[in-house]
Amino acid sequence: MKSRRLDLMAGRRRIALLVAGLLVLAIPLAAAAVSVRLISGATTVTCNDGDACDANPLPGVVTFIGPVGPFTVNVTTAITEPALGSVSFAWLDLNSVNVSGGPGSLTILASHTGYTGPLPGGIYPALLNVGGTTTGTVSFAGYLDDGNTLFGTTTLLGTLGPFGSGAFSGSIAGAAGATAPFALTLVADITHAGAGTRITSFDFEVRPRVAEPGMLSLLGIGLGSVLVASRRRLRLAA
């Protein structure tokens, strides 16, 4: 009788521990939000994914629309996981349209924390691509922060530009040692000179120089299908 009572008590303890574990697992982990920051002179505007200033409701996408200093029109969007890439496939895109009524400078940053890869050999292999047009000058830089700091610029991945008036494009490979989790930050520096309306628009991204895991899976399925079909044809021919 005593041993049965002890068994019941032990069983209840196990159930209580199991329930507690399930409750812990049910608590959602706070997701890192992608952010943009615009700086012109003494004016700084920071907009995080999900804030009141964010014009895009999708998770992993933040869009700021509004004036900053002499730049009367700004439509700036940063995109990352889960809308683009994933936590383990660190991919960050920054695109923006910026209009000023005269001279001025504007720095635009996009940043996201909490990436875990890809890190083959402890290295994040980066590819930076940019394209756009300007009636001023513009330059770009990409950074990795192994301390996982938002807007951190610890390690330079690469620079593009400066580009002068007209259409522009460029691409550069870079790499940085990292451990998970880490942060990525993109920076665009715009300068408009002279009187009259000036405009700059661009799309700037950093992404891994390796295939996305999902694409590798699809490639494997495709190759497998080709091999199966080839074997069937050989059997029929025999």
Salt bridges, closest charged atoms under 4 A:
GLU81 OE2 - HIS112 NE2 2.74
